[in-house]
Amino acid sequence: MLEQRRLGRGMRARPRRRVLGAVLASVAAVGILAGCAVPSADARDRLGRVAEQRDRVAEQAHERAMTRFAEAVRAKWGPVSLPEVRIVRWVDYAEWGGLMAECLADAGFPGARAADSGERIDFSGVDVDSARELFDVDVATFDCQGRYPVRSWFAESVRAIEVPWAFDYATSALPACLARHGWAVAPPPTEEGFASGWRTPERYDPYALVGPDPLERAAAASRCPSPEALLDGAGS
C-alpha cells in the first residue's frame, strides 16, 4: 500500500509568493486594522513588515523541506528530473488533505484521500500497475506538496518574528478595542507565557471574558481581531 506521510516538522512548505495575492492580502489586513483594533499607520506598517519578514523565512524553510523531499525521491529512484516547485498558495491544515487529493487526481491519480485527521495521504485507493506509475505518483506528490504547503507547519521557524508584534498588539491595541466595545478584557499574560503558548492549544485567549456564547465571541473577534488572524491575513 502506498502511503505518503506528512514530511514531519521540516516539511512545512512555502511557495514563491504571488505578488498580486500578497498585495491584496495586505490590503485586506490593513482594512481590518483600520476599522477595528489598530488605527495607526505606524501599526499597519509594522504589521506589514513583520508579515513580509515572516513570509521570507517560511518560504526559505519550505524550499529546504522540498530539497529534502527531492533527495528522498532520488534516493529511491535515482538521479531523476523533478518539476520546479511553485507555491500556488499557503493553505490551512484542515484543507491540506483535500487539496492534495484533488491535485493528485488532476495529475492522473484519483483515489488518494486524507487519513489520520489529515496527518497523511492514503494512496491505497490509487490504481497503479507498474514501477513507472509508482514513480509518477511520487513525482506528482512532490509537485502537489510544493504547491500547497501548510502555513502552520512552519510555526517554529517564524515564532521569533511573529511573537514580539503579536504580544504588543494582544496587550495594548486588542484589549483597548474590546473595552471600547463594552467587552470585558481578559488579564494579559506575561511575555514569557504568551510566547510559550503562541499558536498552540494553550495560547492566550483574549476573548476569555467575553462569555461562552459563540456568537458573542465571534462578534468580538470580528470587531477586535486576534493577532493570529491579522498575521495570517497579512501573509501571501
Summary of the structure (lengths in Angstrom):
residues: 236
radius of gyration: 20.4
end to end distance: 36.0
largest distance: 65.3
contacts: 716
relative contact order: 0.18
helix: 59%
strand: 5%
